[in-house]
């Protein structure tokens, strides 16, 4: 079966999103390298517009749509980062946005989304279906759905983070990214393997939200009931389009504990002086706590976002 995206889709996305997405910095830390036992390059999407990589995919899809198809605005469902990204992209093209968000979404993400002019509809993540709510809104408004991960344009847009990273660093032994629904990992894997087939690609996942790990073992998509502080990685099941890419191009998914996630947030804040949300700290934790094969001497880490409530940060 043909995969949903190819490397040229990622390259095209890089050009398309230029008006909206920033080229984020790549950071290094001698202290982190010493602790991890390998050379680490951090792609700091926590410093991206909207505080996360999600603007890449949302912008790629929204900017690819003909203006006449956007008359009813756009609708998205998200716990936060995709919500804000969709609202930013909608505001850029001058159309309304409605975002379906869980009631327990981080306050900072909800406030930031509302600040971009979005209308927010909340739901109970344990009893309600966000997809059903979004479909009801779409039917009433004739808006366009901007899905969080399972769409070729979203996947290709997210892959531009790895394209920028590898353009700057040159070939690396490995690349690791967090995995929720799989849009970021599938996009990054696509371009990384195209640039250098020898690059080993890994996904990082919380042990309490290990749907992609279990799916890789089973060879088919497995659903779980996620329980993790990494709110951006609580998708219960890998995407229909993203999973085949991950299965084909990624070596394996590594798991980290909640304590390891907290420790990674603290380490990069105190030592690198950057704020990373728990979801963005998951691949950082994987490298810091030696989850990758020991022979890897250089690794690129996609730090996916930096949006975290102050109260949650203080507890960590």
N, C-alpha and C positions, 0 to 999 in steps of 0.2 A: 504494500500500500504506500502510495506517495505521501511524504510528510507535508504538513500544512504550510511550511515556509522554507525558503532557501536563503542562502547568504545574500543574494542580490536583493531580496526583499528587505533585509536589514540595512543594506547600503542605501537603498532608495528611501527608507524611513529616516535615515540620518540627515538626508537633504531636506526632506519634507518638514521635519520638526524643528529645523534650525530657528525659526522665528519665536519658538516658545520654550524649548528646552535649553538649559545651560550646559556647557561643557564643564563638567565638575572636575575638581582636582584629584590627583592621585597622590596619596600620602604614604610615607614609610616611617618606621620607628625602630631604631636599633634595639631599644629595650624589648619591644614586642618580638622582634626576630630572635633575640636571645631566649626568651621564654618559650617561643614556639619551635625553635630549632630549625627554622627555615627563613628564607628571604620572603617578606610579605609586602604586597602592594595593595593598598586600600583604595578602591574606587568609591569616592565619597559622595554617594547619592543622597546622603543626609544633608548635603549642601545644595541640592537641586532645587529648582523652583517648586514651591509647594512642600519642600522638605522631604521628598522621596522620589524614587525612580518612576513612579506611576505616570508622571506628565508625559513621558516618552511614548507610551502606548496610547494614552487617551488623545494626545495631540496627533499622533499618526493616523488614527481612525477618523477623528473629527475633521482634520484638515484634508482628508482624502475624499470626503463626502461632497457631492454637489450641493450648492447652496439651496436649491429648491427642495431638497430632501430634508432640510433642517427647519422647515417652517414651524413645526410643532415643538421645536426644542429637542433636548436630549434627556434621557433618563439613565441612571446608573444605580447599582446597589453595591454597597461597600461599607466596611467598618471604619474607613477614614481616608487613607491615602489616595485610593482611586476616586473616592468621592470628591476630594479637593481638586485632584487633577482634572476630572471631568468638568467641574465647575469653572476652572481656569480656562480650559480649552473652549467651553461654551461662551464664556464672557469674551474671549478673544475674537470669536466670529460673530458675536452679537446676537446670540440666541439664548432663551431661558433654559435652566437646568433644574431637574428634580432628582434628588438623591434619596434612596431608601437606605437608612442606616439603623443598626441595632441600637436599642435603648441604652445599652451599656458600652457603647463606643466611647473611646477616650474623649473627654470634654474638649481638649485642645484641638483634636481633629474635627469635631463637630462645629466648634466655633470658627475654625479656619475655613471650613466649607461654606458656612453661612456667610462669612465675610466676603466670599467671592460671588455673592448674589444668588446662591442656590436656595431652592425650597427644599426643606428636609422633611421626610416622612419617616417616622420611627416605627420599629417593630420589635417584638420579643423573639430573639434568636432561637429560643427553646420551643416555642409553640407556633410561630408564624413562618410562612414561606416568603422569603424576600423576592424570589422569582415570581411568585403569584401576585404579590403586591405590585411589582414593577410592570407585569403584564397588564394588570388592571389600569394602571396609570397610562400605559402606552395606548391602550384601547380608547381611553377617554380623550387623550390629548393629541393622538397621531404623532407622537414624538418618535425619536430614533433611540434605540437602546445602544449604550456604550458598555459592553460587558467588561468585567474586571480582568479576565485573563484568556478565556477560551475563544479567541478570534485571531485570524492570521495577522491583521493589521496591529492588534495589540501586542502579539508575540514579537513581531518584527520590530516594533517600536522599542520594546523593552530590551531587545538584543543590542541596541545601539550603545548601551552602557558598556558592554564587553568590547564592542568595536572601538570605542574611544580609549578604553583602558589598554588594549593590546596595541593600538596604534602608537601609544605613548611608551609602553614598556618594551615592546618587541616580544618575541616568543617567550613563553613561560612554561614551566613543567606542568602546571595545573591551574585550573580556574574553579572557584567555588562560589555558589550563590544560594541564597535561601530559597526554599520552595514551599509555596502554599498551593495555589491552583496550578502553578507551573508556567505562567506566562513569561516571567523573568528568566527562569532557568532554561526553558526551551529556546527562547530567543538568543540567550548568551551562548548556549551550547552550539547552536546552528552556526553562528559566525566564528566562534572560537575554533571549531573543528575544521571549518573551511579555510581559515587563515593558517592553521598548522594542525595537521591530522594527528600529530604526536602529543598535542596538549590533552591532558587528562582532565575531564570535567566531572565535578562532583556537585551534588545538591546537599544542603544542610537543612535539617528539620527538627523541631522539638520532639522529644520522645513522647510527649503527650498529644501530639498531632501528627502521627506517623503514617498518614494515609499513603503518601507516595513511596515511602520505604516498604510498606506492606504490599503495595501494588507492584513494585519492582520485583519483589520476591515471588509473588503469585503470577506475574505476567499478565495481569488484568487489573482494571481499576477497582480498588477496595475503598469502601467508605468507613469512616470512624466518627466518633463523637469527640472532637478536639477539646483538650483542656490544657491551656498554656497561657502564660503572660504575653506571649508573642501574638498580639491580636491580629496582626496582618497575615498570619499563617494559619488561621483557623478554618480554612476551606476544608470541608469534610471529605472531599474526594478530588483526585486529580482531574484535569479537564479532558474532555473527549479528544480534543485536538492536541493539547500540550503533552499528554502522556506518551503517545507513540514517539514523539521527538525525544523526550527524556529517556525512554527505554532504549532507543536506538543509539543515542549519542553520549549519554552519561554513564560513567563507570559504576557508580553506586551512590546511594543516599546515606549520609552519616547522621547519627542522632546525637542530640545534646540534651542535658537535663535542665530543669528550671534554674537550679543553683549555678550551673555553668553559664547560662544566659545572663543571669544577674552579675556574675563575676566579670563577664566580658564587657557589659555596659560600664561597670565601675572602672575596669582597667583602661578602656579607651578614653573615658572621661578624664581620669586622673593623669594618665601618661601621655596620651596623644592630644588632650585638650579639645576633643570633639564629642558632641552629644549624639548618641546612637540609640534608637528605640530598640526594644527587645527583639523585634523581628529582624532588624538590621544587624543585631549582635549575634544572631544564631550562627552564621558562617564564621564570624570572628571567633566565637566560642569553639567551633569545630577545629579551627587551626590552633588556637591557644591551648586546647586540651588534647592535642595530638591525635585527632581522629583520622587524619590522612596518613597514607603510607609513608614510612620514615625516609624513603629514598627521594622524596620530592624535595628539591632544593629551592624552588621559587614558585610562588602561588599568588594569583590575583584574587582578591576578595571583593565581591560586590556588597558594599555596605548600603543596604537598600533604603534606609530612611532614618530620620532623626526626630520624629514627632512623638513626644511622650509627655503625659501630664506630669506636672511638677510633683504632685503628691505621690504618684507611682515611682518617680525617680528617687524621691527621698526614701521610700520604703526599700528600694533596691540598694 
